Amino acid sequence: MPALREALRDLPDAVFADVLESEDAYLFVLDLPGVTAESVDATVEGGRLRIEGQRTKDAPGEFRFVREDRSVFLDVELPLPPDTTGQGAEGTVENGVLELRLPKATAAPSTTIPIDED
Protein backbone atom coordinates (compact mmCIF):
# COMPACT_ATOMS: atom_id res chain seq x y z
CA MET A 1 0.00 0.00 0.00
CA PRO A 2 2.92 2.44 -0.41
CA ALA A 3 1.22 4.16 -3.37
CA LEU A 4 -1.94 4.66 -1.29
CA ARG A 5 0.05 6.09 1.62
CA GLU A 6 1.77 8.52 -0.74
CA ALA A 7 -1.54 9.58 -2.33
CA LEU A 8 -3.07 10.22 1.10
CA ARG A 9 -0.15 12.53 1.91
CA ASP A 10 -0.93 14.48 -1.27
CA LEU A 11 -4.56 15.21 -0.34
CA PRO A 12 -5.47 18.89 0.01
CA ASP A 13 -4.66 20.31 3.45
CA ALA A 14 -8.36 20.64 4.29
CA VAL A 15 -9.00 16.90 3.76
CA PHE A 16 -8.14 14.42 6.48
CA ALA A 17 -8.38 10.71 5.74
CA ASP A 18 -8.01 7.40 7.54
CA VAL A 19 -7.82 3.94 5.99
CA LEU A 20 -8.79 0.95 8.10
CA GLU A 21 -8.60 -2.74 7.19
CA SER A 22 -10.55 -5.79 8.35
CA GLU A 23 -10.44 -9.40 7.19
CA ASP A 24 -12.92 -8.72 4.38
CA ALA A 25 -12.90 -4.96 3.62
CA TYR A 26 -11.19 -1.59 3.67
CA LEU A 27 -12.83 1.44 5.26
CA PHE A 28 -11.95 4.90 3.97
CA VAL A 29 -12.96 7.76 6.29
CA LEU A 30 -12.58 11.30 4.92
CA ASP A 31 -13.45 14.58 6.60
CA LEU A 32 -15.21 16.68 3.97
CA PRO A 33 -16.94 19.57 5.76
CA GLY A 34 -20.02 20.84 3.98
CA VAL A 35 -20.34 17.85 1.64
CA THR A 36 -23.66 15.97 1.47
CA ALA A 37 -24.72 12.68 -0.11
CA GLU A 38 -26.10 14.69 -3.05
CA SER A 39 -22.86 16.61 -3.60
CA VAL A 40 -20.32 13.77 -3.52
CA ASP A 41 -19.63 10.92 -5.94
CA ALA A 42 -17.31 7.97 -5.41
CA THR A 43 -16.27 5.53 -8.12
CA VAL A 44 -13.99 2.50 -8.22
CA GLU A 45 -12.42 1.91 -11.60
CA GLY A 46 -9.17 0.38 -12.79
CA GLY A 47 -7.82 -0.19 -9.27
CA ARG A 48 -8.41 3.43 -8.24
CA LEU A 49 -10.90 5.21 -5.99
CA ARG A 50 -12.10 8.54 -7.36
CA ILE A 51 -13.93 10.96 -5.08
CA GLU A 52 -15.53 14.13 -6.39
CA GLY A 53 -17.24 16.44 -3.94
CA GLN A 54 -18.59 19.93 -3.79
CA ARG A 55 -19.86 22.09 -1.00
CA THR A 56 -21.84 25.25 -1.13
CA LYS A 57 -21.03 28.19 1.03
CA ASP A 58 -22.89 31.43 1.35
CA ALA A 59 -21.99 34.71 2.96
CA PRO A 60 -24.66 35.55 5.54
CA GLY A 61 -26.78 38.65 4.90
CA GLU A 62 -24.69 41.80 5.11
CA PHE A 63 -21.32 39.98 4.78
CA ARG A 64 -19.19 39.43 1.70
CA PHE A 65 -16.11 37.29 1.21
CA VAL A 66 -12.85 39.15 1.78
CA ARG A 67 -10.78 35.99 1.62
CA GLU A 68 -11.75 32.44 0.63
CA ASP A 69 -9.36 29.69 1.72
CA ARG A 70 -11.78 26.80 2.11
CA SER A 71 -11.87 24.80 -1.10
CA VAL A 72 -15.30 24.32 -2.62
CA PHE A 73 -14.40 21.39 -4.88
CA LEU A 74 -12.63 18.10 -4.21
CA ASP A 75 -11.47 15.82 -7.00
CA VAL A 76 -9.05 13.12 -5.81
CA GLU A 77 -7.99 9.77 -7.14
CA LEU A 78 -6.44 7.21 -4.81
CA PRO A 79 -4.75 3.94 -5.78
CA LEU A 80 -6.40 0.95 -4.13
CA PRO A 81 -4.78 -2.18 -2.72
CA PRO A 82 -4.93 -4.92 -5.40
CA ASP A 83 -7.43 -7.04 -3.44
CA THR A 84 -10.06 -4.25 -3.33
CA THR A 85 -13.28 -4.33 -5.31
CA GLY A 86 -16.10 -1.88 -5.78
CA GLN A 87 -18.68 -4.69 -5.97
CA GLY A 88 -20.87 -4.41 -2.87
CA ALA A 89 -19.21 -1.16 -1.77
CA GLU A 90 -21.19 1.11 0.54
CA GLY A 91 -20.86 4.75 1.41
CA THR A 92 -22.38 7.12 3.96
CA VAL A 93 -21.88 10.76 4.80
CA GLU A 94 -22.83 12.28 8.13
CA ASN A 95 -21.84 15.71 9.43
CA GLY A 96 -19.27 16.07 6.65
CA VAL A 97 -17.59 12.71 7.30
CA LEU A 98 -17.58 10.38 4.30
CA GLU A 99 -17.17 6.65 5.00
CA LEU A 100 -16.60 4.24 2.13
CA ARG A 101 -16.52 0.49 2.79
CA LEU A 102 -14.87 -1.43 -0.06
CA PRO A 103 -14.88 -5.21 0.11
CA LYS A 104 -11.80 -7.29 -0.62
CA ALA A 105 -12.00 -9.52 -3.70
CA THR A 106 -10.97 -9.59 -7.33
CA ALA A 107 -11.18 -6.08 -8.76
CA ALA A 108 -14.35 -5.23 -10.70
CA PRO A 109 -14.03 -3.15 -13.87
CA SER A 110 -16.14 -0.15 -12.78
CA THR A 111 -18.57 0.57 -9.94
CA THR A 112 -20.32 3.68 -8.65
CA ILE A 113 -20.68 3.67 -4.87
CA PRO A 114 -24.09 4.73 -3.49
CA ILE A 115 -23.81 7.28 -0.68
CA ASP A 116 -26.62 7.75 1.84
CA GLU A 117 -27.30 10.37 4.46
CA ASP A 118 -27.13 8.90 8.02
BELHU-V597847 format. One record per pair of residues at least 4 apart in sequence whose ideal C-beta (glycine too) atoms are under 6 Angstrom apart, sorted by the first residue. I is the first residue (numbers start at 0). J is the second residue. D is the distance in whole Angstrom. If there is no record, write none. Layout:
# BELHU-V597847
i=I j=J d=D
i=I j=J d=D
This chain:
# BELHU-V597847
i=0 j=4 d=6
i=0 j=80 d=5
i=2 j=78 d=4
i=3 j=78 d=5
i=6 j=77 d=5
i=6 j=78 d=6
i=7 j=16 d=5
i=10 j=14 d=4
i=10 j=16 d=6
i=11 j=70 d=6
i=13 j=70 d=6
i=15 j=30 d=4
i=16 j=29 d=5
i=17 j=28 d=4
i=18 j=27 d=6
i=19 j=26 d=4
i=20 j=25 d=5
i=23 j=103 d=6
i=24 j=100 d=5
i=24 j=102 d=5
i=24 j=103 d=6
i=25 j=83 d=6
i=25 j=101 d=5
i=26 j=100 d=5
i=27 j=99 d=4
i=28 j=98 d=5
i=29 j=97 d=5
i=30 j=96 d=6
i=31 j=52 d=5
i=31 j=95 d=6
i=31 j=97 d=5
i=32 j=95 d=4
i=33 j=54 d=3
i=34 j=38 d=5
i=34 j=39 d=5
i=34 j=52 d=4
i=34 j=54 d=5
i=34 j=95 d=6
i=36 j=92 d=5
i=36 j=114 d=5
i=36 j=115 d=6
i=36 j=116 d=5
i=38 j=53 d=5
i=39 j=52 d=4
i=39 j=114 d=6
i=40 j=51 d=5
i=41 j=50 d=5
i=41 j=90 d=6
i=41 j=99 d=6
i=41 j=112 d=4
i=42 j=49 d=5
i=42 j=111 d=5
i=43 j=48 d=6
i=43 j=85 d=3
i=43 j=110 d=5
i=44 j=109 d=4
i=46 j=79 d=5
i=46 j=106 d=6
i=47 j=76 d=5
i=47 j=78 d=6
i=48 j=77 d=5
i=48 j=79 d=5
i=49 j=76 d=5
i=50 j=75 d=5
i=51 j=74 d=5
i=52 j=73 d=4
i=53 j=72 d=5
i=54 j=71 d=6
i=58 j=62 d=5
i=58 j=63 d=5
i=58 j=64 d=6
i=79 j=83 d=4
i=82 j=103 d=5
i=83 j=101 d=5
i=84 j=102 d=6
i=84 j=104 d=4
i=84 j=106 d=5
i=84 j=107 d=5
i=85 j=107 d=5
i=85 j=110 d=3
i=86 j=107 d=5
i=87 j=102 d=5
i=88 j=101 d=5
i=88 j=112 d=5
i=89 j=100 d=5
i=90 j=99 d=5
i=90 j=112 d=5
i=90 j=114 d=4
i=91 j=98 d=5
i=91 j=115 d=5
i=91 j=117 d=5
i=92 j=97 d=5
i=92 j=114 d=6
i=93 j=117 d=4
